Amino acid sequence: MHLFKKKDIAVDERIVNSKNKIYKEMYLLILAVCILSIVVKYALYGMNTHLVITELVILLAQGIYYVVRSVGMGIFSDDVEVHDRTSKVPMGMKNLISGLFFGVALAIFFGVRSAMDYGETILEQIWYFILVFFASLMIYAPFFGLILAIVHFSAMKISKNQTKY
């Protein structure tokens, strides 16, 4: 009595690849719809984060799911090795640079915002921008750079351990 036993069925590789292509297109479509929804809601209702929580959760969850799943299957380290062989800049360096870039962008945003909100004269605005920009830069650029680098290298280590077994 083999009620729950899977049968060995021959699978057409062309069909599997076509299905994977469709899944990839669905993923990109959902990503585009979420981003478009965020942009439209911000344009219509202003910068209210409560209106876009669902979209932000979807965007964050799908990224986290992809990384956790690929690390768990041991695919992440293989993917990084293939990328590093074909690219001039290694994936770890790209993660570090993107973290630093995100920290600089956030520092610029905070600097401009504080200059516009609190500076009454042009000199005060320039002073507030410089002060807040450099303070934010010292905090956020190393923070995001280190966080992304640590996540990348720990995911690589876990993924390599998964492929051993």
MODELLER restraints for C-alpha pairs under 7 A, 6 or more apart:
rsr = mdl.restraints
at = mdl.atoms
rsr.add(forms.Gaussian(group=physical.xy_distance, feature=features.Distance(at['CA:31:A'], at['CA:59:A']), mean=6.91, stdev=0.5))
rsr.add(forms.Gaussian(group=physical.xy_distance, feature=features.Distance(at['CA:34:A'], at['CA:55:A']), mean=5.36, stdev=0.5))
rsr.add(forms.Gaussian(group=physical.xy_distance, feature=features.Distance(at['CA:38:A'], at['CA:52:A']), mean=5.94, stdev=0.5))
rsr.add(forms.Gaussian(group=physical.xy_distance, feature=features.Distance(at['CA:38:A'], at['CA:55:A']), mean=6.90, stdev=0.5))
rsr.add(forms.Gaussian(group=physical.xy_distance, feature=features.Distance(at['CA:42:A'], at['CA:48:A']), mean=6.95, stdev=0.5))
rsr.add(forms.Gaussian(group=physical.xy_distance, feature=features.Distance(at['CA:70:A'], at['CA:76:A']), mean=5.18, stdev=0.5))
rsr.add(forms.Gaussian(group=physical.xy_distance, feature=features.Distance(at['CA:71:A'], at['CA:155:A']), mean=6.10, stdev=0.5))
rsr.add(forms.Gaussian(group=physical.xy_distance, feature=features.Distance(at['CA:71:A'], at['CA:158:A']), mean=6.61, stdev=0.5))
rsr.add(forms.Gaussian(group=physical.xy_distance, feature=features.Distance(at['CA:71:A'], at['CA:159:A']), mean=4.69, stdev=0.5))
rsr.add(forms.Gaussian(group=physical.xy_distance, feature=features.Distance(at['CA:72:A'], at['CA:159:A']), mean=6.38, stdev=0.5))
rsr.add(forms.Gaussian(group=physical.xy_distance, feature=features.Distance(at['CA:72:A'], at['CA:162:A']), mean=6.68, stdev=0.5))
rsr.add(forms.Gaussian(group=physical.xy_distance, feature=features.Distance(at['CA:73:A'], at['CA:162:A']), mean=6.67, stdev=0.5))
rsr.add(forms.Gaussian(group=physical.xy_distance, feature=features.Distance(at['CA:74:A'], at['CA:159:A']), mean=4.31, stdev=0.5))
rsr.add(forms.Gaussian(group=physical.xy_distance, feature=features.Distance(at['CA:74:A'], at['CA:160:A']), mean=6.22, stdev=0.5))
rsr.add(forms.Gaussian(group=physical.xy_distance, feature=features.Distance(at['CA:74:A'], at['CA:162:A']), mean=5.08, stdev=0.5))
rsr.add(forms.Gaussian(group=physical.xy_distance, feature=features.Distance(at['CA:74:A'], at['CA:163:A']), mean=5.14, stdev=0.5))
rsr.add(forms.Gaussian(group=physical.xy_distance, feature=features.Distance(at['CA:75:A'], at['CA:159:A']), mean=6.81, stdev=0.5))
rsr.add(forms.Gaussian(group=physical.xy_distance, feature=features.Distance(at['CA:76:A'], at['CA:156:A']), mean=6.67, stdev=0.5))
rsr.add(forms.Gaussian(group=physical.xy_distance, feature=features.Distance(at['CA:76:A'], at['CA:159:A']), mean=5.99, stdev=0.5))
rsr.add(forms.Gaussian(group=physical.xy_distance, feature=features.Distance(at['CA:77:A'], at['CA:156:A']), mean=5.20, stdev=0.5))
rsr.add(forms.Gaussian(group=physical.xy_distance, feature=features.Distance(at['CA:77:A'], at['CA:159:A']), mean=5.54, stdev=0.5))
rsr.add(forms.Gaussian(group=physical.xy_distance, feature=features.Distance(at['CA:77:A'], at['CA:160:A']), mean=5.94, stdev=0.5))
rsr.add(forms.Gaussian(group=physical.xy_distance, feature=features.Distance(at['CA:80:A'], at['CA:91:A']), mean=6.40, stdev=0.5))
rsr.add(forms.Gaussian(group=physical.xy_distance, feature=features.Distance(at['CA:83:A'], at['CA:91:A']), mean=6.99, stdev=0.5))
rsr.add(forms.Gaussian(group=physical.xy_distance, feature=features.Distance(at['CA:84:A'], at['CA:90:A']), mean=4.93, stdev=0.5))
rsr.add(forms.Gaussian(group=physical.xy_distance, feature=features.Distance(at['CA:84:A'], at['CA:91:A']), mean=6.36, stdev=0.5))
rsr.add(forms.Gaussian(group=physical.xy_distance, feature=features.Distance(at['CA:92:A'], at['CA:149:A']), mean=6.39, stdev=0.5))
rsr.add(forms.Gaussian(group=physical.xy_distance, feature=features.Distance(at['CA:92:A'], at['CA:152:A']), mean=6.48, stdev=0.5))
rsr.add(forms.Gaussian(group=physical.xy_distance, feature=features.Distance(at['CA:95:A'], at['CA:148:A']), mean=5.84, stdev=0.5))
rsr.add(forms.Gaussian(group=physical.xy_distance, feature=features.Distance(at['CA:95:A'], at['CA:149:A']), mean=6.09, stdev=0.5))
rsr.add(forms.Gaussian(group=physical.xy_distance, feature=features.Distance(at['CA:96:A'], at['CA:145:A']), mean=4.81, stdev=0.5))
rsr.add(forms.Gaussian(group=physical.xy_distance, feature=features.Distance(at['CA:96:A'], at['CA:146:A']), mean=6.98, stdev=0.5))
rsr.add(forms.Gaussian(group=physical.xy_distance, feature=features.Distance(at['CA:96:A'], at['CA:148:A']), mean=6.19, stdev=0.5))
rsr.add(forms.Gaussian(group=physical.xy_distance, feature=features.Distance(at['CA:96:A'], at['CA:149:A']), mean=5.43, stdev=0.5))
rsr.add(forms.Gaussian(group=physical.xy_distance, feature=features.Distance(at['CA:97:A'], at['CA:145:A']), mean=6.83, stdev=0.5))
rsr.add(forms.Gaussian(group=physical.xy_distance, feature=features.Distance(at['CA:99:A'], at['CA:141:A']), mean=6.73, stdev=0.5))
rsr.add(forms.Gaussian(group=physical.xy_distance, feature=features.Distance(at['CA:99:A'], at['CA:144:A']), mean=4.64, stdev=0.5))
rsr.add(forms.Gaussian(group=physical.xy_distance, feature=features.Distance(at['CA:99:A'], at['CA:145:A']), mean=4.02, stdev=0.5))
rsr.add(forms.Gaussian(group=physical.xy_distance, feature=features.Distance(at['CA:99:A'], at['CA:148:A']), mean=6.10, stdev=0.5))
rsr.add(forms.Gaussian(group=physical.xy_distance, feature=features.Distance(at['CA:100:A'], at['CA:141:A']), mean=4.62, stdev=0.5))
rsr.add(forms.Gaussian(group=physical.xy_distance, feature=features.Distance(at['CA:100:A'], at['CA:142:A']), mean=6.52, stdev=0.5))
rsr.add(forms.Gaussian(group=physical.xy_distance, feature=features.Distance(at['CA:100:A'], at['CA:144:A']), mean=6.24, stdev=0.5))
rsr.add(forms.Gaussian(group=physical.xy_distance, feature=features.Distance(at['CA:100:A'], at['CA:145:A']), mean=4.88, stdev=0.5))
rsr.add(forms.Gaussian(group=physical.xy_distance, feature=features.Distance(at['CA:103:A'], at['CA:137:A']), mean=6.43, stdev=0.5))
rsr.add(forms.Gaussian(group=physical.xy_distance, feature=features.Distance(at['CA:103:A'], at['CA:140:A']), mean=4.71, stdev=0.5))
rsr.add(forms.Gaussian(group=physical.xy_distance, feature=features.Distance(at['CA:103:A'], at['CA:141:A']), mean=3.82, stdev=0.5))
rsr.add(forms.Gaussian(group=physical.xy_distance, feature=features.Distance(at['CA:103:A'], at['CA:144:A']), mean=6.13, stdev=0.5))
rsr.add(forms.Gaussian(group=physical.xy_distance, feature=features.Distance(at['CA:104:A'], at['CA:137:A']), mean=5.89, stdev=0.5))
rsr.add(forms.Gaussian(group=physical.xy_distance, feature=features.Distance(at['CA:104:A'], at['CA:141:A']), mean=5.86, stdev=0.5))
rsr.add(forms.Gaussian(group=physical.xy_distance, feature=features.Distance(at['CA:107:A'], at['CA:133:A']), mean=4.97, stdev=0.5))
rsr.add(forms.Gaussian(group=physical.xy_distance, feature=features.Distance(at['CA:107:A'], at['CA:136:A']), mean=4.87, stdev=0.5))
rsr.add(forms.Gaussian(group=physical.xy_distance, feature=features.Distance(at['CA:107:A'], at['CA:137:A']), mean=5.23, stdev=0.5))
rsr.add(forms.Gaussian(group=physical.xy_distance, feature=features.Distance(at['CA:108:A'], at['CA:133:A']), mean=5.77, stdev=0.5))
rsr.add(forms.Gaussian(group=physical.xy_distance, feature=features.Distance(at['CA:110:A'], at['CA:132:A']), mean=6.70, stdev=0.5))
rsr.add(forms.Gaussian(group=physical.xy_distance, feature=features.Distance(at['CA:110:A'], at['CA:133:A']), mean=6.62, stdev=0.5))
rsr.add(forms.Gaussian(group=physical.xy_distance, feature=features.Distance(at['CA:111:A'], at['CA:128:A']), mean=6.92, stdev=0.5))
rsr.add(forms.Gaussian(group=physical.xy_distance, feature=features.Distance(at['CA:111:A'], at['CA:129:A']), mean=4.29, stdev=0.5))
rsr.add(forms.Gaussian(group=physical.xy_distance, feature=features.Distance(at['CA:111:A'], at['CA:130:A']), mean=6.82, stdev=0.5))
rsr.add(forms.Gaussian(group=physical.xy_distance, feature=features.Distance(at['CA:111:A'], at['CA:132:A']), mean=4.97, stdev=0.5))
rsr.add(forms.Gaussian(group=physical.xy_distance, feature=features.Distance(at['CA:111:A'], at['CA:133:A']), mean=4.57, stdev=0.5))
rsr.add(forms.Gaussian(group=physical.xy_distance, feature=features.Distance(at['CA:112:A'], at['CA:129:A']), mean=5.80, stdev=0.5))
rsr.add(forms.Gaussian(group=physical.xy_distance, feature=features.Distance(at['CA:114:A'], at['CA:128:A']), mean=6.43, stdev=0.5))
rsr.add(forms.Gaussian(group=physical.xy_distance, feature=features.Distance(at['CA:114:A'], at['CA:129:A']), mean=6.56, stdev=0.5))
rsr.add(forms.Gaussian(group=physical.xy_distance, feature=features.Distance(at['CA:115:A'], at['CA:125:A']), mean=4.37, stdev=0.5))
rsr.add(forms.Gaussian(group=physical.xy_distance, feature=features.Distance(at['CA:115:A'], at['CA:126:A']), mean=6.75, stdev=0.5))
rsr.add(forms.Gaussian(group=physical.xy_distance, feature=features.Distance(at['CA:115:A'], at['CA:128:A']), mean=5.15, stdev=0.5))
rsr.add(forms.Gaussian(group=physical.xy_distance, feature=features.Distance(at['CA:115:A'], at['CA:129:A']), mean=5.07, stdev=0.5))
rsr.add(forms.Gaussian(group=physical.xy_distance, feature=features.Distance(at['CA:116:A'], at['CA:125:A']), mean=6.63, stdev=0.5))
rsr.add(forms.Gaussian(group=physical.xy_distance, feature=features.Distance(at['CA:119:A'], at['CA:125:A']), mean=4.29, stdev=0.5))
rsr.add(forms.Gaussian(group=physical.xy_distance, feature=features.Distance(at['CA:119:A'], at['CA:128:A']), mean=6.70, stdev=0.5))
